[in-house]
Amino acid sequence: MFGRARKQAISKTGPVLDLSGDRLRRAFADLGAAAQPTGGVSRYITALHLKSALFKDLLGQTAIGISETEFLDLAAFIAPVRRRIGPAIARIGIKEMAARIEVLLHGGGTVEERLAFFIERFPDGKEMRWVRDLGAELLHFTQPSVPLMARWVWDARVSTGVLREIWHADDVDCTQITAPDDLATFTTLRAELDGFLETEGVYRDRLWMADLLMAHIYAGYINDRGGQYLRNDFTQEGDPMLHTRRMLGLDAVDTKTGRTRLRLIDGAAHEFGGALSARLDLTPADDAPEVADAHS
C-alpha cells in the first residue's frame, strides 16, 4: 500500500495487511483539526513522551520494590484497567503484582511468551480481559520498540479494533479479517503506519504519532458505530479529542484535585502521587464520564 519494497519487506516476517490509504488520510486530517483547540498534535505527542518517561522511571530497571501508590499511578493512565485494578491489587497484593510485572518486562523468553505468561497468571473470564491491556501498555510504554498490543488496536477474538476501521473493503462490516492478534500482526501494522506517516511528511516522533492516530481512529468508531450503550458513556459535546485522550489514558488526572479516574476497592478515587500529573493532563473541561470498555 505504501510502496512495493516496504510491503515485500514486511511480508517476510508478518502478515500482509490490506489497509485503506483513503481512510488513513481522512483520519490523519481529522486528527490535526480536532487537536488544534487543545494545543495541537505536538501537545499530545509530548504527553505520550511523558507517559513513557513515567513508566520507564518506575519500571524500566526493575518492577521489584514498586509501591502500591506508584503502581496505581501507572494504572491510572491505562483506561481499560483503572476501573478494574482496585479489586485485583487488593486480592493479590503489590508484591505479587510486582513479581508478575518483573517477569513480563525483564524475564526470559520472547515478548509474546512473556505477555501470554502474564495473562495466564490471572483468572480467566470476561471480567479479566483487561489484563491483556495492562500487560500490553506496560510493555509498550517501558519499551516503546514493542508495539502497542492492546485489544482496542486489534482483538481477533471479537474481530474489532483499529485494524478493522482502516481495512480496505467496500463493506468492512461484512469482511472477515483473519489476521491474528499476535506480535507479528502488531509489528506489521506499526510498520505500515510508519510508512504512511512518512509519506504524509511526518519525520519526527512517528512512533507516538502512530499511537495517537490509532487512538483517534478508534475514537471515531466509538462515536460513529458504538451504539447507544457506548454513546451513553462516551458522548460529550464540544471536545473532539475526548475519546482519543481516553484511549491513551491521557485524561487520567484532575489537576485541580489530584484525583484520578482510578477507583480503589472502597470506591474512593486514587490520588496521583507523581510530579508529572499536571504536564500529562490534557483535559480541558471538568469531570467527564469514565471510559467504557468496548470489549466487555
DOGUFI-754156 format. One record per residue (C-alpha): x, y, z; residue in one letter; residue number from 1. Coordinates in nm, 3 decimals, padded with zeros to 5 digits. Layout:
<atoms>
<<X, Y, Z>, 'A', NUM>
...
</atoms>
This chain:
<atoms>
<<00.000, 00.000, 00.000>, 'M', 1>
<<00.277, 00.244, 00.088>, 'F', 2>
<<00.536, 00.113, -00.154>, 'G', 3>
<<00.609, -00.229, -00.301>, 'R', 4>
<<00.953, -00.258, -00.141>, 'A', 5>
<<00.810, -00.182, 00.204>, 'R', 6>
<<00.529, -00.436, 00.164>, 'K', 7>
<<00.768, -00.705, 00.043>, 'Q', 8>
<<00.997, -00.641, 00.341>, 'A', 9>
<<00.707, -00.663, 00.587>, 'I', 10>
<<00.556, -00.975, 00.435>, 'S', 11>
<<00.871, -01.173, 00.507>, 'K', 12>
<<00.811, -01.151, 00.881>, 'T', 13>
<<00.440, -01.079, 00.922>, 'G', 14>
<<00.100, -01.095, 00.756>, 'P', 15>
<<00.003, -00.871, 00.467>, 'V', 16>
<<-00.247, -00.616, 00.598>, 'L', 17>
<<-00.479, -00.470, 00.335>, 'D', 18>
<<-00.517, -00.120, 00.479>, 'L', 19>
<<-00.710, 00.168, 00.325>, 'S', 20>
<<-00.497, 00.468, 00.240>, 'G', 21>
<<-00.809, 00.682, 00.198>, 'D', 22>
<<-00.935, 00.601, 00.547>, 'R', 23>
<<-00.596, 00.671, 00.697>, 'L', 24>
<<-00.567, 01.005, 00.518>, 'R', 25>
<<-00.911, 01.113, 00.636>, 'R', 26>
<<-00.832, 01.015, 00.994>, 'A', 27>
<<-00.495, 01.191, 00.979>, 'F', 28>
<<-00.652, 01.514, 00.852>, 'A', 29>
<<-00.929, 01.497, 01.111>, 'D', 30>
<<-00.676, 01.441, 01.390>, 'L', 31>
<<-00.491, 01.760, 01.303>, 'G', 32>
<<-00.809, 01.966, 01.304>, 'A', 33>
<<-00.952, 01.804, 01.618>, 'A', 34>
<<-00.633, 01.854, 01.822>, 'A', 35>
<<-00.597, 02.222, 01.740>, 'Q', 36>
<<-00.831, 02.363, 02.013>, 'P', 37>
<<-00.638, 02.179, 02.287>, 'T', 38>
<<-00.288, 02.276, 02.180>, 'G', 39>
<<-00.232, 02.085, 01.859>, 'G', 40>
<<-00.090, 01.742, 01.784>, 'V', 41>
<<00.250, 01.831, 01.932>, 'S', 42>
<<00.099, 01.869, 02.278>, 'R', 43>
<<-00.037, 01.514, 02.263>, 'Y', 44>
<<00.296, 01.378, 02.140>, 'I', 45>
<<00.468, 01.549, 02.434>, 'T', 46>
<<00.216, 01.390, 02.671>, 'A', 47>
<<00.292, 01.043, 02.530>, 'L', 48>
<<00.665, 01.106, 02.573>, 'H', 49>
<<00.598, 01.197, 02.936>, 'L', 50>
<<00.376, 00.895, 02.994>, 'K', 51>
<<00.652, 00.672, 02.865>, 'S', 52>
<<00.907, 00.854, 03.084>, 'A', 53>
<<00.689, 00.786, 03.388>, 'L', 54>
<<00.659, 00.415, 03.307>, 'F', 55>
<<01.034, 00.386, 03.239>, 'K', 56>
<<01.120, 00.569, 03.559>, 'D', 57>
<<00.916, 00.332, 03.775>, 'L', 58>
<<00.962, 00.004, 03.585>, 'L', 59>
<<01.247, 00.044, 03.337>, 'G', 60>
<<01.515, -00.119, 03.551>, 'Q', 61>
<<01.303, -00.343, 03.773>, 'T', 62>
<<00.947, -00.374, 03.896>, 'A', 63>
<<01.057, -00.518, 04.229>, 'I', 64>
<<01.009, -00.268, 04.508>, 'G', 65>
<<00.748, -00.053, 04.335>, 'I', 66>
<<00.498, 00.077, 04.588>, 'S', 67>
<<00.124, 00.036, 04.558>, 'E', 68>
<<00.083, 00.411, 04.510>, 'T', 69>
<<00.340, 00.414, 04.229>, 'E', 70>
<<00.176, 00.118, 04.056>, 'F', 71>
<<-00.169, 00.276, 04.081>, 'L', 72>
<<-00.021, 00.597, 03.937>, 'D', 73>
<<00.069, 00.397, 03.627>, 'L', 74>
<<-00.262, 00.210, 03.616>, 'A', 75>
<<-00.449, 00.542, 03.618>, 'A', 76>
<<-00.303, 00.608, 03.272>, 'F', 77>
<<-00.440, 00.280, 03.128>, 'I', 78>
<<-00.807, 00.344, 03.057>, 'A', 79>
<<-00.942, -00.016, 03.041>, 'P', 80>
<<-00.751, -00.106, 03.359>, 'V', 81>
<<-00.821, 00.174, 03.602>, 'R', 82>
<<-01.186, 00.076, 03.659>, 'R', 83>
<<-01.088, -00.282, 03.745>, 'R', 84>
<<-00.747, -00.283, 03.909>, 'I', 85>
<<-00.867, -00.198, 04.261>, 'G', 86>
<<-01.010, -00.543, 04.346>, 'P', 87>
<<-00.717, -00.720, 04.177>, 'A', 88>
<<-00.448, -00.536, 04.371>, 'I', 89>
<<-00.644, -00.583, 04.694>, 'A', 90>
<<-00.662, -00.956, 04.628>, 'R', 91>
<<-00.304, -01.040, 04.527>, 'I', 92>
<<-00.110, -00.752, 04.686>, 'G', 93>
<<00.154, -00.526, 04.541>, 'I', 94>
<<00.447, -00.766, 04.595>, 'K', 95>
<<00.284, -01.037, 04.385>, 'E', 96>
<<00.180, -00.786, 04.120>, 'M', 97>
<<00.535, -00.652, 04.104>, 'A', 98>
<<00.673, -01.005, 04.067>, 'A', 99>
<<00.442, -01.073, 03.774>, 'R', 100>
<<00.535, -00.745, 03.609>, 'I', 101>
<<00.905, -00.818, 03.660>, 'E', 102>
<<00.874, -01.140, 03.458>, 'V', 103>
<<00.670, -00.959, 03.192>, 'L', 104>
<<00.921, -00.679, 03.143>, 'L', 105>
<<01.255, -00.832, 03.235>, 'H', 106>
<<01.211, -01.210, 03.227>, 'G', 107>
<<01.336, -01.460, 02.974>, 'G', 108>
<<01.161, -01.569, 02.656>, 'G', 109>
<<01.009, -01.369, 02.374>, 'T', 110>
<<00.778, -01.072, 02.420>, 'V', 111>
<<00.483, -01.288, 02.312>, 'E', 112>
<<00.571, -01.562, 02.559>, 'E', 113>
<<00.609, -01.316, 02.845>, 'R', 114>
<<00.280, -01.144, 02.770>, 'L', 115>
<<00.098, -01.479, 02.744>, 'A', 116>
<<00.251, -01.594, 03.074>, 'F', 117>
<<00.150, -01.266, 03.241>, 'F', 118>
<<-00.210, -01.308, 03.127>, 'I', 119>
<<-00.219, -01.671, 03.240>, 'E', 120>
<<-00.122, -01.573, 03.595>, 'R', 121>
<<-00.463, -01.408, 03.640>, 'F', 122>
<<-00.803, -01.580, 03.650>, 'P', 123>
<<-00.967, -01.642, 03.314>, 'D', 124>
<<-01.302, -01.499, 03.212>, 'G', 125>
<<-01.471, -01.200, 03.057>, 'K', 126>
<<-01.418, -00.977, 03.360>, 'E', 127>
<<-01.039, -01.024, 03.338>, 'M', 128>
<<-00.986, -00.929, 02.973>, 'R', 129>
<<-00.833, -00.601, 03.089>, 'W', 130>
<<-00.521, -00.795, 03.193>, 'V', 131>
<<-00.404, -00.809, 02.832>, 'R', 132>
<<-00.434, -00.429, 02.810>, 'D', 133>
<<-00.234, -00.389, 03.131>, 'L', 134>
<<00.045, -00.611, 03.002>, 'G', 135>
<<00.041, -00.451, 02.658>, 'A', 136>
<<00.072, -00.096, 02.790>, 'E', 137>
<<00.338, -00.183, 03.047>, 'L', 138>
<<00.547, -00.337, 02.769>, 'L', 139>
<<00.491, -00.059, 02.517>, 'H', 140>
<<00.546, 00.242, 02.743>, 'F', 141>
<<00.853, 00.099, 02.918>, 'T', 142>
<<00.992, -00.048, 02.594>, 'Q', 143>
<<00.850, 00.159, 02.305>, 'P', 144>
<<01.011, -00.070, 02.048>, 'S', 145>
<<00.739, -00.321, 02.143>, 'V', 146>
<<00.422, -00.228, 01.952>, 'P', 147>
<<00.106, -00.146, 02.144>, 'L', 148>
<<-00.085, -00.478, 02.151>, 'M', 149>
<<-00.398, -00.355, 02.329>, 'A', 150>
<<-00.739, -00.501, 02.246>, 'R', 151>
<<-00.863, -00.173, 02.103>, 'W', 152>
<<-00.586, -00.188, 01.843>, 'V', 153>
<<-00.690, -00.539, 01.735>, 'W', 154>
<<-00.883, -00.814, 01.910>, 'D', 155>
<<-00.906, -01.116, 01.682>, 'A', 156>
<<-01.143, -01.295, 01.919>, 'R', 157>
<<-01.423, -01.047, 01.851>, 'V', 158>
<<-01.275, -00.900, 01.530>, 'S', 159>
<<-01.280, -00.540, 01.647>, 'T', 160>
<<-01.024, -00.265, 01.677>, 'G', 161>
<<-00.831, -00.009, 01.480>, 'V', 162>
<<-00.728, -00.268, 01.223>, 'L', 163>
<<-01.090, -00.318, 01.114>, 'R', 164>
<<-01.156, 00.056, 01.097>, 'E', 165>
<<-00.876, 00.109, 00.843>, 'I', 166>
<<-00.919, -00.216, 00.648>, 'W', 167>
<<-00.963, -00.180, 00.273>, 'H', 168>
<<-01.305, -00.322, 00.182>, 'A', 169>
<<-01.626, -00.197, 00.024>, 'D', 170>
<<-01.823, -00.327, 00.322>, 'D', 171>
<<-01.580, -00.374, 00.609>, 'V', 172>
<<-01.857, -00.483, 00.846>, 'D', 173>
<<-01.911, -00.795, 00.636>, 'C', 174>
<<-01.541, -00.861, 00.577>, 'T', 175>
<<-01.365, -01.143, 00.757>, 'Q', 176>
<<-01.020, -01.036, 00.875>, 'I', 177>
<<-00.808, -01.340, 00.952>, 'T', 178>
<<-00.503, -01.160, 01.093>, 'A', 179>
<<-00.424, -01.296, 01.441>, 'P', 180>
<<-00.365, -01.060, 01.732>, 'D', 181>
<<-00.005, -01.168, 01.769>, 'D', 182>
<<00.323, -00.979, 01.776>, 'L', 183>
<<00.378, -01.023, 01.401>, 'A', 184>
<<00.047, -00.854, 01.319>, 'T', 185>
<<00.106, -00.561, 01.554>, 'F', 186>
<<00.461, -00.518, 01.426>, 'T', 187>
<<00.338, -00.517, 01.067>, 'T', 188>
<<00.064, -00.268, 01.149>, 'L', 189>
<<00.312, -00.033, 01.310>, 'R', 190>
<<00.545, -00.060, 01.012>, 'A', 191>
<<00.257, 00.019, 00.775>, 'E', 192>
<<00.154, 00.321, 00.982>, 'L', 193>
<<00.514, 00.438, 00.996>, 'D', 194>
<<00.530, 00.422, 00.617>, 'G', 195>
<<00.202, 00.610, 00.586>, 'F', 196>
<<00.316, 00.886, 00.821>, 'L', 197>
<<00.642, 00.919, 00.632>, 'E', 198>
<<00.454, 00.972, 00.307>, 'T', 199>
<<00.244, 01.238, 00.484>, 'E', 200>
<<00.557, 01.432, 00.579>, 'G', 201>
<<00.588, 01.326, 00.943>, 'V', 202>
<<00.960, 01.292, 01.013>, 'Y', 203>
<<00.975, 01.302, 01.394>, 'R', 204>
<<00.809, 01.104, 01.671>, 'D', 205>
<<00.636, 00.871, 01.427>, 'R', 206>
<<00.610, 00.600, 01.692>, 'L', 207>
<<00.399, 00.819, 01.920>, 'W', 208>
<<00.220, 00.975, 01.626>, 'M', 209>
<<00.110, 00.627, 01.520>, 'A', 210>
<<-00.032, 00.566, 01.869>, 'D', 211>
<<-00.215, 00.897, 01.857>, 'L', 212>
<<-00.354, 00.828, 01.510>, 'L', 213>
<<-00.474, 00.481, 01.614>, 'M', 214>
<<-00.645, 00.622, 01.922>, 'A', 215>
<<-00.819, 00.884, 01.710>, 'H', 216>
<<-00.934, 00.620, 01.464>, 'I', 217>
<<-01.083, 00.409, 01.741>, 'Y', 218>
<<-01.242, 00.717, 01.895>, 'A', 219>
<<-01.419, 00.761, 01.563>, 'G', 220>
<<-01.554, 00.407, 01.590>, 'Y', 221>
<<-01.686, 00.482, 01.937>, 'I', 222>
<<-01.859, 00.796, 01.815>, 'N', 223>
<<-01.995, 00.661, 01.490>, 'D', 224>
<<-02.064, 00.293, 01.540>, 'R', 225>
<<-02.055, 00.223, 01.912>, 'G', 226>
<<-02.433, 00.212, 01.954>, 'G', 227>
<<-02.647, 00.363, 02.224>, 'Q', 228>
<<-02.476, 00.175, 02.511>, 'Y', 229>
<<-02.139, 00.327, 02.431>, 'L', 230>
<<-02.281, 00.667, 02.343>, 'R', 231>
<<-02.426, 00.696, 02.693>, 'N', 232>
<<-02.076, 00.660, 02.840>, 'D', 233>
<<-01.873, 00.848, 02.582>, 'F', 234>
<<-02.069, 01.137, 02.439>, 'T', 235>
<<-01.967, 01.487, 02.544>, 'Q', 236>
<<-02.027, 01.774, 02.308>, 'E', 237>
<<-01.761, 02.025, 02.215>, 'G', 238>
<<-01.446, 01.821, 02.264>, 'D', 239>
<<-01.347, 01.621, 01.954>, 'P', 240>
<<-01.037, 01.477, 02.129>, 'M', 241>
<<-01.214, 01.348, 02.439>, 'L', 242>
<<-01.221, 00.980, 02.339>, 'H', 243>
<<-00.878, 00.998, 02.177>, 'T', 244>
<<-00.733, 01.104, 02.512>, 'R', 245>
<<-00.929, 00.833, 02.687>, 'R', 246>
<<-00.791, 00.552, 02.471>, 'M', 247>
<<-00.436, 00.663, 02.556>, 'L', 248>
<<-00.512, 00.727, 02.923>, 'G', 249>
<<-00.420, 01.095, 02.894>, 'L', 250>
<<-00.730, 01.207, 03.081>, 'D', 251>
<<-00.617, 01.032, 03.397>, 'A', 252>
<<-00.568, 01.320, 03.638>, 'V', 253>
<<-00.781, 01.612, 03.753>, 'D', 254>
<<-00.503, 01.862, 03.811>, 'T', 255>
<<-00.725, 02.074, 04.036>, 'K', 256>
<<-00.777, 01.797, 04.292>, 'T', 257>
<<-00.500, 01.545, 04.220>, 'G', 258>
<<-00.764, 01.273, 04.197>, 'R', 259>
<<-00.750, 01.022, 03.916>, 'T', 260>
<<-01.018, 00.822, 03.739>, 'R', 261>
<<-00.888, 00.508, 03.907>, 'L', 262>
<<-01.120, 00.375, 04.175>, 'R', 263>
<<-00.989, 00.186, 04.474>, 'L', 264>
<<-01.160, -00.117, 04.627>, 'I', 265>
<<-01.362, 00.109, 04.861>, 'D', 266>
<<-01.479, 00.327, 04.572>, 'G', 267>
<<-01.256, 00.623, 04.660>, 'A', 268>
<<-01.060, 00.795, 04.384>, 'A', 269>
<<-00.685, 00.728, 04.382>, 'H', 270>
<<-00.483, 01.046, 04.420>, 'E', 271>
<<-00.187, 01.075, 04.188>, 'F', 272>
<<00.145, 01.084, 04.369>, 'G', 273>
<<00.382, 01.191, 04.090>, 'G', 274>
<<00.509, 01.529, 03.977>, 'A', 275>
<<00.423, 01.468, 03.612>, 'L', 276>
<<00.046, 01.485, 03.665>, 'S', 277>
<<-00.003, 01.847, 03.559>, 'A', 278>
<<00.208, 01.805, 03.246>, 'R', 279>
<<00.033, 01.485, 03.140>, 'L', 280>
<<-00.322, 01.608, 03.185>, 'D', 281>
<<-00.488, 01.730, 02.865>, 'L', 282>
<<-00.846, 01.753, 02.986>, 'T', 283>
<<-00.987, 02.100, 02.912>, 'P', 284>
<<-01.313, 02.051, 03.098>, 'A', 285>
<<-01.440, 01.942, 03.439>, 'D', 286>
<<-01.514, 01.583, 03.533>, 'D', 287>
<<-01.626, 01.374, 03.235>, 'A', 288>
<<-01.784, 01.027, 03.232>, 'P', 289>
<<-01.544, 00.735, 03.262>, 'E', 290>
<<-01.431, 00.545, 02.957>, 'V', 291>
<<-01.632, 00.232, 02.883>, 'A', 292>
<<-01.468, -00.091, 02.778>, 'D', 293>
<<-01.588, -00.164, 02.426>, 'A', 294>
<<-01.465, -00.524, 02.463>, 'H', 295>
<<-01.656, -00.607, 02.781>, 'S', 296>
</atoms>
